[in-house]
Amino acid sequence: MTKNPEPAFIESTAGQVAAELARRGIAPDQHVTITIAPNDWLTEVRRHTRLRVIEAGWSDTDIARIIDEEREAVQPLLG
């Protein structure tokens, strides 16, 4: 088995983790790190950051513009 030079991100359910790792050829004794995402992590993140955004004087329009600019900057790197 060859090692990946960079981390791989796998999205799966708890019940399917072992099967997914086996399908990818990851040995049962190979070290892996698993992150447990909250059921609605995006809402949780927004709730915690919303006040900071408002305090900084940013609007939803400002945020959408920045996201669009960054998305355009990253697109050529995705191949």
N, C-alpha and C positions, 0 to 999 in steps of 0.2 A: 504494500500500500504506500502510495506517495503522499507526502504532506502537502497541504495547501499552503502557499506562501502568505496568504492573507486569511483573516477570519471569514468564515462562511456564516451567513445568517439563514436560519431555517424557521419558518413559521408553521406551527403545527398545534394540535391539541395535546393535552397531557396524556390522554390515552393512546395516542399514536406516536409519541416521541421515540420509543425504542424501535418500533417498526421503521420509522423514517430514517433513523440513524443507521440501522442495519441495511436498508435499501441503498443508502449512499456509501456503504462499505466501511463504515466507521466501526472499529473493533469494540467489543463490549468493555474492554479495559482502558480504552482511550479516554483521556480527560476531556470533558465538555463543560461548558458553562451555560446554564439555562436561566433566562430571565422570565419571571412571571409578570405578565402585564395585567393591570387592573381591568375589570370588565369594560370600563369606559375610560381608558387612560387619557384620551384626547380631551374629554370634558374636564377631567381632573386637572390636567396641565393648564388648560385655559382658565379654569377657576382660580388657580394659584397665581397666574401671571397677569390676569386682567387688570388688577389694581396698579401694578407696576407700569403697564402700558399706558393707562390713563394718566398716572402721575407724571410720566415722561412727556405727556402731551401728544401722543400718537393716536391717530384715528384708525378705524378699520380700513379706510381707503389707503392710508399710509402703509399699513401692514400688507395689504393686498398688492400694492405697487412693488414693495420690496420683494415679496415672494415671487412675483412675476419676473422681476429683474434677475433674481438669483436663478430661477428656473431656466431662463434664457441663457444665462452664463454657463450653466452646467450641461445643457443639452448637447453641445459639441463633444463633451467628454464621455458621454454615454455610448457613443459609437453609432 
